[in-house]
Amino acid sequence: MNAIPCDLCARRCHTVRPVHRNSAEGQFGFCRAARTPVVARAGLHFWEEPCISGTRGSGTVFFSGCNLRCVFCQNYEISTGGKGKEISIERLRAIYQELIAQGAHNINLVTPTHYADAILQSLDTPLPVPVVFNTNGYENPETLRSLESKIQIYLPDFKYADDSLAIRFSSAPDYFQTAAQAILEMYRQTGPYRMDEKTGLLQSGVVIRHLILPGYTENSMRVIDWVAQHFKPGEVLFSLMRQYVPCGRAEAFPDLNRKVTDEEYNQVESYLFDSGIEDGFVQEEESSSRDFIPAFDGTGV
């Protein structure tokens, strides 16, 4: 890993990141991460969309650090807190194989962008299962292009259509346009989603996720508008998420310090059903629980 300025994510902060997290050389950018991967958990995950988790689970690798600072992040202790263990590229490859041996339907890389260089090296040999790039959507299209053919499934968040919310809650003033362009690049690479007809498992394609925030149903409806305007039925999957529960620093933001109400959810869900978007998923009220947040305890690392 040569000492070069980092422009991997949409922030393009041009920081010369250290190779290792305890190195005295280099600087930490917005992601607060060195260039060697830090992983907080690796294991079978059963709480993704059904076409990803299937019956045996998705082989998730939770990376530490993030290029957003979402005040409500459910993974706050790793995204901002930096919890995790630094591992080599060789160990990352071995983790993939261990998860596959456990029956994982895919390898699911969670918040991976700031380690894209290392991930590319770890995928130099194709895997026998699809690779999922599970991202917050705040991506540099050039980095995405470097991943072409290595990634079969893109799983981006589309958090905001309202950049004032992106600024306030995630320190990302240009989130909407950035995420929109990133999703278009992801679709360019994968084309229309493709399912295994026998198993119902996703083999390739884009699944756009949107988390409803309490009090901001208009933001959700504008995200739905964009997806409906840019994709036809059969092209992408859309996942409307009700699972918001106050986490991270949400208690410091009174408008976010509660769950989504039935009225709010029903309003957005009805809007989705009327939008022309036909392919995707919705969540039950029970999904809004801390019980579905994995323990970032170093399992599998």
Contacts in CASP RR format, 6 or more apart in sequence:
PFRMAT RR
TARGET T0000
AUTHOR 0000-0000-0000
METHOD contacts of the structure
MODEL  1
MNAIPCDLCARRCHTVRPVHRNSAEGQFGFCRAARTPVVARAGLHFWEEP
CISGTRGSGTVFFSGCNLRCVFCQNYEISTGGKGKEISIERLRAIYQELI
AQGAHNINLVTPTHYADAILQSLDTPLPVPVVFNTNGYENPETLRSLESK
IQIYLPDFKYADDSLAIRFSSAPDYFQTAAQAILEMYRQTGPYRMDEKTG
LLQSGVVIRHLILPGYTENSMRVIDWVAQHFKPGEVLFSLMRQYVPCGRA
EAFPDLNRKVTDEEYNQVESYLFDSGIEDGFVQEEESSSRDFIPAFDGTG
V
1 19 0 8 1.000
1 35 0 8 1.000
1 36 0 8 1.000
1 117 0 8 1.000
1 118 0 8 1.000
3 16 0 8 1.000
3 19 0 8 1.000
3 25 0 8 1.000
3 26 0 8 1.000
4 16 0 8 1.000
5 14 0 8 1.000
5 15 0 8 1.000
5 16 0 8 1.000
6 13 0 8 1.000
6 14 0 8 1.000
6 15 0 8 1.000
6 16 0 8 1.000
6 17 0 8 1.000
6 29 0 8 1.000
6 35 0 8 1.000
6 114 0 8 1.000
7 13 0 8 1.000
7 14 0 8 1.000
7 140 0 8 1.000
7 142 0 8 1.000
7 143 0 8 1.000
8 113 0 8 1.000
8 114 0 8 1.000
8 116 0 8 1.000
8 117 0 8 1.000
8 140 0 8 1.000
8 143 0 8 1.000
9 30 0 8 1.000
9 31 0 8 1.000
9 67 0 8 1.000
9 113 0 8 1.000
9 114 0 8 1.000
9 138 0 8 1.000
9 139 0 8 1.000
9 140 0 8 1.000
9 143 0 8 1.000
10 67 0 8 1.000
10 138 0 8 1.000
10 139 0 8 1.000
10 140 0 8 1.000
10 172 0 8 1.000
10 174 0 8 1.000
10 178 0 8 1.000
10 182 0 8 1.000
11 30 0 8 1.000
11 67 0 8 1.000
11 138 0 8 1.000
12 140 0 8 1.000
13 29 0 8 1.000
13 30 0 8 1.000
15 26 0 8 1.000
15 27 0 8 1.000
15 28 0 8 1.000
15 29 0 8 1.000
16 26 0 8 1.000
16 27 0 8 1.000
17 26 0 8 1.000
17 27 0 8 1.000
17 28 0 8 1.000
17 29 0 8 1.000
17 33 0 8 1.000
17 34 0 8 1.000
17 35 0 8 1.000
18 24 0 8 1.000
18 25 0 8 1.000
18 26 0 8 1.000
18 27 0 8 1.000
18 28 0 8 1.000
18 34 0 8 1.000
18 35 0 8 1.000
19 25 0 8 1.000
19 34 0 8 1.000
19 35 0 8 1.000
19 36 0 8 1.000
20 34 0 8 1.000
20 36 0 8 1.000
20 86 0 8 1.000
21 33 0 8 1.000
21 34 0 8 1.000
21 36 0 8 1.000
21 38 0 8 1.000
21 86 0 8 1.000
23 34 0 8 1.000
28 34 0 8 1.000
30 67 0 8 1.000
30 69 0 8 1.000
30 171 0 8 1.000
31 65 0 8 1.000
31 66 0 8 1.000
31 67 0 8 1.000
31 114 0 8 1.000
32 65 0 8 1.000
32 80 0 8 1.000
32 81 0 8 1.000
32 82 0 8 1.000
33 64 0 8 1.000
33 65 0 8 1.000
33 82 0 8 1.000
33 114 0 8 1.000
33 115 0 8 1.000
34 86 0 8 1.000
35 115 0 8 1.000
35 117 0 8 1.000
35 118 0 8 1.000
36 86 0 8 1.000
36 87 0 8 1.000
36 88 0 8 1.000
36 118 0 8 1.000
37 63 0 8 1.000
37 86 0 8 1.000
37 87 0 8 1.000
37 89 0 8 1.000
37 92 0 8 1.000
37 115 0 8 1.000
37 118 0 8 1.000
37 119 0 8 1.000
38 63 0 8 1.000
38 64 0 8 1.000
38 65 0 8 1.000
38 82 0 8 1.000
38 84 0 8 1.000
38 85 0 8 1.000
38 86 0 8 1.000
38 87 0 8 1.000
39 61 0 8 1.000
39 62 0 8 1.000
39 63 0 8 1.000
39 64 0 8 1.000
39 84 0 8 1.000
39 85 0 8 1.000
39 87 0 8 1.000
39 92 0 8 1.000
39 95 0 8 1.000
39 298 0 8 1.000
39 301 0 8 1.000
40 62 0 8 1.000
40 63 0 8 1.000
40 64 0 8 1.000
40 77 0 8 1.000
40 78 0 8 1.000
40 82 0 8 1.000
40 83 0 8 1.000
40 84 0 8 1.000
40 85 0 8 1.000
40 296 0 8 1.000
40 297 0 8 1.000
40 298 0 8 1.000
40 301 0 8 1.000
41 60 0 8 1.000
41 61 0 8 1.000
41 62 0 8 1.000
41 294 0 8 1.000
41 295 0 8 1.000
41 296 0 8 1.000
41 297 0 8 1.000
41 298 0 8 1.000
41 299 0 8 1.000
41 300 0 8 1.000
41 301 0 8 1.000
42 59 0 8 1.000
42 60 0 8 1.000
42 61 0 8 1.000
42 62 0 8 1.000
42 95 0 8 1.000
42 98 0 8 1.000
42 99 0 8 1.000
42 298 0 8 1.000
42 299 0 8 1.000
42 300 0 8 1.000
42 301 0 8 1.000
43 59 0 8 1.000
43 60 0 8 1.000
43 61 0 8 1.000
43 99 0 8 1.000
43 102 0 8 1.000
43 104 0 8 1.000
43 299 0 8 1.000
43 300 0 8 1.000
44 56 0 8 1.000
44 57 0 8 1.000
44 58 0 8 1.000
44 59 0 8 1.000
44 60 0 8 1.000
44 99 0 8 1.000
44 102 0 8 1.000
44 103 0 8 1.000
44 104 0 8 1.000
45 53 0 8 1.000
45 57 0 8 1.000
45 58 0 8 1.000
45 59 0 8 1.000
45 60 0 8 1.000
45 108 0 8 1.000
45 294 0 8 1.000
46 53 0 8 1.000
46 54 0 8 1.000
46 57 0 8 1.000
46 58 0 8 1.000
47 53 0 8 1.000
47 292 0 8 1.000
48 57 0 8 1.000
48 58 0 8 1.000
48 60 0 8 1.000
48 108 0 8 1.000
48 155 0 8 1.000
49 202 0 8 1.000
49 207 0 8 1.000
49 237 0 8 1.000
49 239 0 8 1.000
49 280 0 8 1.000
49 281 0 8 1.000
50 200 0 8 1.000
50 281 0 8 1.000
51 195 0 8 1.000
51 200 0 8 1.000
51 201 0 8 1.000
51 202 0 8 1.000
51 207 0 8 1.000
51 237 0 8 1.000
52 58 0 8 1.000
52 105 0 8 1.000
52 106 0 8 1.000
52 108 0 8 1.000
52 132 0 8 1.000
52 153 0 8 1.000
52 155 0 8 1.000
52 201 0 8 1.000
52 202 0 8 1.000
52 207 0 8 1.000
53 105 0 8 1.000
54 105 0 8 1.000
54 199 0 8 1.000
54 200 0 8 1.000
54 201 0 8 1.000
56 102 0 8 1.000
56 103 0 8 1.000
56 104 0 8 1.000
56 105 0 8 1.000
57 103 0 8 1.000
57 104 0 8 1.000
57 105 0 8 1.000
58 104 0 8 1.000
58 105 0 8 1.000
58 106 0 8 1.000
58 108 0 8 1.000
58 132 0 8 1.000
59 99 0 8 1.000
59 102 0 8 1.000
59 104 0 8 1.000
59 105 0 8 1.000
59 106 0 8 1.000
59 107 0 8 1.000
59 108 0 8 1.000
60 108 0 8 1.000
60 110 0 8 1.000
60 134 0 8 1.000
60 294 0 8 1.000
61 92 0 8 1.000
61 95 0 8 1.000
61 96 0 8 1.000
61 99 0 8 1.000
61 107 0 8 1.000
61 108 0 8 1.000
61 109 0 8 1.000
61 110 0 8 1.000
61 112 0 8 1.000
62 75 0 8 1.000
62 78 0 8 1.000
62 110 0 8 1.000
62 111 0 8 1.000
62 294 0 8 1.000
62 296 0 8 1.000
63 78 0 8 1.000
63 109 0 8 1.000
63 110 0 8 1.000
63 111 0 8 1.000
63 112 0 8 1.000
63 114 0 8 1.000
63 115 0 8 1.000
64 78 0 8 1.000
64 79 0 8 1.000
64 81 0 8 1.000
64 82 0 8 1.000
64 83 0 8 1.000
64 84 0 8 1.000
65 78 0 8 1.000
65 79 0 8 1.000
65 80 0 8 1.000
65 81 0 8 1.000
65 82 0 8 1.000
65 111 0 8 1.000
65 114 0 8 1.000
66 73 0 8 1.000
66 79 0 8 1.000
66 80 0 8 1.000
66 111 0 8 1.000
66 114 0 8 1.000
66 136 0 8 1.000
67 113 0 8 1.000
67 114 0 8 1.000
67 136 0 8 1.000
67 138 0 8 1.000
68 79 0 8 1.000
68 136 0 8 1.000
68 138 0 8 1.000
68 170 0 8 1.000
68 171 0 8 1.000
68 172 0 8 1.000
69 79 0 8 1.000
69 80 0 8 1.000
69 170 0 8 1.000
69 171 0 8 1.000
70 79 0 8 1.000
70 136 0 8 1.000
70 159 0 8 1.000
70 169 0 8 1.000
70 170 0 8 1.000
71 169 0 8 1.000
71 170 0 8 1.000
71 248 0 8 1.000
71 249 0 8 1.000
71 250 0 8 1.000
71 252 0 8 1.000
71 253 0 8 1.000
71 256 0 8 1.000
72 169 0 8 1.000
72 213 0 8 1.000
72 244 0 8 1.000
72 246 0 8 1.000
72 247 0 8 1.000
72 248 0 8 1.000
72 249 0 8 1.000
72 250 0 8 1.000
72 253 0 8 1.000
72 256 0 8 1.000
73 79 0 8 1.000
73 80 0 8 1.000
73 247 0 8 1.000
73 248 0 8 1.000
74 243 0 8 1.000
74 245 0 8 1.000
74 247 0 8 1.000
74 248 0 8 1.000
74 293 0 8 1.000
75 110 0 8 1.000
75 111 0 8 1.000
75 293 0 8 1.000
75 296 0 8 1.000
76 247 0 8 1.000
76 248 0 8 1.000
76 249 0 8 1.000
77 83 0 8 1.000
77 296 0 8 1.000
78 84 0 8 1.000
78 111 0 8 1.000
78 296 0 8 1.000
79 111 0 8 1.000
80 248 0 8 1.000
83 296 0 8 1.000
84 296 0 8 1.000
84 298 0 8 1.000
84 301 0 8 1.000
85 298 0 8 1.000
85 301 0 8 1.000
87 95 0 8 1.000
87 301 0 8 1.000
89 118 0 8 1.000
89 121 0 8 1.000
89 122 0 8 1.000
92 118 0 8 1.000
92 119 0 8 1.000
92 122 0 8 1.000
93 122 0 8 1.000
93 125 0 8 1.000
95 300 0 8 1.000
95 301 0 8 1.000
96 107 0 8 1.000
96 122 0 8 1.000
96 127 0 8 1.000
98 300 0 8 1.000
99 107 0 8 1.000
100 107 0 8 1.000
100 127 0 8 1.000
100 128 0 8 1.000
100 129 0 8 1.000
104 129 0 8 1.000
105 129 0 8 1.000
105 130 0 8 1.000
105 201 0 8 1.000
106 129 0 8 1.000
106 130 0 8 1.000
106 131 0 8 1.000
106 132 0 8 1.000
106 152 0 8 1.000
106 153 0 8 1.000
106 201 0 8 1.000
106 202 0 8 1.000
107 127 0 8 1.000
107 129 0 8 1.000
107 130 0 8 1.000
107 131 0 8 1.000
107 132 0 8 1.000
108 132 0 8 1.000
108 134 0 8 1.000
108 155 0 8 1.000
109 119 0 8 1.000
109 131 0 8 1.000
109 132 0 8 1.000
109 133 0 8 1.000
109 134 0 8 1.000
110 134 0 8 1.000
111 134 0 8 1.000
111 135 0 8 1.000
111 136 0 8 1.000
112 119 0 8 1.000
112 133 0 8 1.000
112 134 0 8 1.000
112 135 0 8 1.000
113 135 0 8 1.000
113 139 0 8 1.000
113 140 0 8 1.000
113 143 0 8 1.000
116 143 0 8 1.000
116 146 0 8 1.000
116 147 0 8 1.000
119 147 0 8 1.000
119 150 0 8 1.000
120 146 0 8 1.000
120 147 0 8 1.000
120 150 0 8 1.000
123 131 0 8 1.000
123 150 0 8 1.000
130 152 0 8 1.000
130 153 0 8 1.000
130 202 0 8 1.000
130 203 0 8 1.000
130 204 0 8 1.000
131 150 0 8 1.000
131 151 0 8 1.000
131 152 0 8 1.000
131 153 0 8 1.000
132 151 0 8 1.000
132 152 0 8 1.000
132 153 0 8 1.000
132 154 0 8 1.000
132 155 0 8 1.000
133 147 0 8 1.000
133 151 0 8 1.000
133 153 0 8 1.000
133 154 0 8 1.000
133 155 0 8 1.000
133 186 0 8 1.000
134 155 0 8 1.000
135 154 0 8 1.000
135 155 0 8 1.000
135 156 0 8 1.000
135 157 0 8 1.000
135 182 0 8 1.000
136 156 0 8 1.000
136 157 0 8 1.000
136 159 0 8 1.000
137 156 0 8 1.000
137 157 0 8 1.000
137 158 0 8 1.000
137 159 0 8 1.000
137 178 0 8 1.000
137 179 0 8 1.000
137 182 0 8 1.000
137 183 0 8 1.000
138 170 0 8 1.000
138 172 0 8 1.000
138 175 0 8 1.000
138 178 0 8 1.000
138 179 0 8 1.000
138 182 0 8 1.000
139 156 0 8 1.000
139 178 0 8 1.000
139 179 0 8 1.000
139 182 0 8 1.000
139 185 0 8 1.000
140 182 0 8 1.000
141 181 0 8 1.000
141 182 0 8 1.000
141 185 0 8 1.000
144 182 0 8 1.000
144 185 0 8 1.000
144 186 0 8 1.000
144 189 0 8 1.000
145 185 0 8 1.000
145 189 0 8 1.000
147 189 0 8 1.000
148 189 0 8 1.000
151 189 0 8 1.000
152 190 0 8 1.000
152 203 0 8 1.000
152 204 0 8 1.000
152 205 0 8 1.000
153 190 0 8 1.000
153 202 0 8 1.000
153 203 0 8 1.000
153 204 0 8 1.000
153 205 0 8 1.000
153 206 0 8 1.000
153 207 0 8 1.000
154 183 0 8 1.000
154 186 0 8 1.000
154 187 0 8 1.000
154 189 0 8 1.000
154 190 0 8 1.000
154 205 0 8 1.000
154 206 0 8 1.000
154 207 0 8 1.000
155 206 0 8 1.000
155 207 0 8 1.000
155 209 0 8 1.000
156 179 0 8 1.000
156 182 0 8 1.000
156 183 0 8 1.000
156 186 0 8 1.000
156 206 0 8 1.000
156 207 0 8 1.000
156 208 0 8 1.000
156 209 0 8 1.000
157 179 0 8 1.000
157 209 0 8 1.000
157 210 0 8 1.000
157 211 0 8 1.000
158 179 0 8 1.000
158 180 0 8 1.000
158 183 0 8 1.000
158 208 0 8 1.000
158 209 0 8 1.000
158 210 0 8 1.000
158 223 0 8 1.000
158 226 0 8 1.000
158 227 0 8 1.000
159 166 0 8 1.000
159 170 0 8 1.000
159 175 0 8 1.000
159 179 0 8 1.000
159 210 0 8 1.000
159 211 0 8 1.000
160 166 0 8 1.000
160 169 0 8 1.000
160 170 0 8 1.000
160 172 0 8 1.000
160 175 0 8 1.000
160 176 0 8 1.000
160 179 0 8 1.000
160 219 0 8 1.000
160 223 0 8 1.000
161 176 0 8 1.000
161 219 0 8 1.000
161 222 0 8 1.000
161 223 0 8 1.000
161 225 0 8 1.000
161 226 0 8 1.000
162 176 0 8 1.000
162 216 0 8 1.000
162 218 0 8 1.000
162 219 0 8 1.000
162 222 0 8 1.000
163 172 0 8 1.000
163 173 0 8 1.000
163 174 0 8 1.000
163 175 0 8 1.000
163 176 0 8 1.000
165 213 0 8 1.000
165 216 0 8 1.000
165 219 0 8 1.000
166 172 0 8 1.000
166 173 0 8 1.000
166 174 0 8 1.000
166 175 0 8 1.000
166 176 0 8 1.000
167 173 0 8 1.000
169 213 0 8 1.000
169 253 0 8 1.000
169 256 0 8 1.000
172 178 0 8 1.000
180 226 0 8 1.000
180 230 0 8 1.000
183 206 0 8 1.000
183 208 0 8 1.000
184 230 0 8 1.000
186 205 0 8 1.000
186 206 0 8 1.000
187 205 0 8 1.000
187 206 0 8 1.000
187 231 0 8 1.000
187 235 0 8 1.000
187 236 0 8 1.000
190 204 0 8 1.000
190 205 0 8 1.000
190 206 0 8 1.000
191 204 0 8 1.000
191 205 0 8 1.000
191 206 0 8 1.000
191 235 0 8 1.000
192 205 0 8 1.000
192 234 0 8 1.000
192 235 0 8 1.000
192 236 0 8 1.000
193 202 0 8 1.000
193 204 0 8 1.000
193 205 0 8 1.000
193 206 0 8 1.000
193 207 0 8 1.000
193 234 0 8 1.000
193 235 0 8 1.000
193 236 0 8 1.000
193 237 0 8 1.000
193 279 0 8 1.000
194 202 0 8 1.000
194 203 0 8 1.000
194 204 0 8 1.000
194 205 0 8 1.000
195 201 0 8 1.000
195 202 0 8 1.000
195 203 0 8 1.000
196 202 0 8 1.000
196 203 0 8 1.000
202 237 0 8 1.000
205 236 0 8 1.000
205 237 0 8 1.000
206 236 0 8 1.000
206 237 0 8 1.000
207 236 0 8 1.000
207 237 0 8 1.000
207 238 0 8 1.000
207 239 0 8 1.000
207 280 0 8 1.000
208 227 0 8 1.000
208 236 0 8 1.000
208 237 0 8 1.000
208 238 0 8 1.000
208 239 0 8 1.000
209 239 0 8 1.000
209 241 0 8 1.000
210 220 0 8 1.000
210 223 0 8 1.000
210 224 0 8 1.000
210 238 0 8 1.000
210 239 0 8 1.000
210 240 0 8 1.000
210 241 0 8 1.000
211 241 0 8 1.000
211 243 0 8 1.000
211 244 0 8 1.000
212 220 0 8 1.000
212 240 0 8 1.000
212 241 0 8 1.000
212 242 0 8 1.000
212 244 0 8 1.000
212 260 0 8 1.000
212 264 0 8 1.000
212 265 0 8 1.000
212 268 0 8 1.000
213 219 0 8 1.000
213 220 0 8 1.000
213 244 0 8 1.000
213 256 0 8 1.000
213 260 0 8 1.000
214 244 0 8 1.000
214 255 0 8 1.000
214 256 0 8 1.000
214 258 0 8 1.000
214 259 0 8 1.000
214 260 0 8 1.000
214 261 0 8 1.000
214 264 0 8 1.000
215 255 0 8 1.000
215 260 0 8 1.000
215 264 0 8 1.000
217 264 0 8 1.000
217 267 0 8 1.000
217 268 0 8 1.000
220 240 0 8 1.000
220 268 0 8 1.000
220 271 0 8 1.000
221 268 0 8 1.000
221 271 0 8 1.000
224 238 0 8 1.000
224 268 0 8 1.000
224 271 0 8 1.000
224 272 0 8 1.000
224 275 0 8 1.000
224 277 0 8 1.000
225 275 0 8 1.000
227 236 0 8 1.000
227 238 0 8 1.000
227 275 0 8 1.000
227 277 0 8 1.000
228 275 0 8 1.000
228 276 0 8 1.000
228 277 0 8 1.000
231 277 0 8 1.000
233 276 0 8 1.000
233 277 0 8 1.000
233 278 0 8 1.000
233 279 0 8 1.000
234 278 0 8 1.000
234 279 0 8 1.000
236 279 0 8 1.000
237 279 0 8 1.000
237 280 0 8 1.000
237 281 0 8 1.000
238 272 0 8 1.000
238 277 0 8 1.000
238 279 0 8 1.000
238 280 0 8 1.000
238 281 0 8 1.000
239 280 0 8 1.000
239 281 0 8 1.000
239 282 0 8 1.000
240 268 0 8 1.000
240 269 0 8 1.000
240 272 0 8 1.000
240 281 0 8 1.000
240 282 0 8 1.000
240 283 0 8 1.000
241 283 0 8 1.000
241 287 0 8 1.000
242 260 0 8 1.000
242 265 0 8 1.000
242 282 0 8 1.000
242 283 0 8 1.000
242 284 0 8 1.000
242 285 0 8 1.000
242 287 0 8 1.000
242 288 0 8 1.000
243 283 0 8 1.000
243 287 0 8 1.000
243 288 0 8 1.000
243 289 0 8 1.000
243 292 0 8 1.000
244 259 0 8 1.000
244 260 0 8 1.000
244 288 0 8 1.000
245 259 0 8 1.000
245 288 0 8 1.000
245 289 0 8 1.000
245 290 0 8 1.000
246 256 0 8 1.000
246 257 0 8 1.000
246 258 0 8 1.000
246 259 0 8 1.000
247 290 0 8 1.000
247 293 0 8 1.000
250 256 0 8 1.000
250 257 0 8 1.000
251 257 0 8 1.000
259 288 0 8 1.000
260 288 0 8 1.000
262 285 0 8 1.000
265 285 0 8 1.000
269 282 0 8 1.000
272 282 0 8 1.000
END
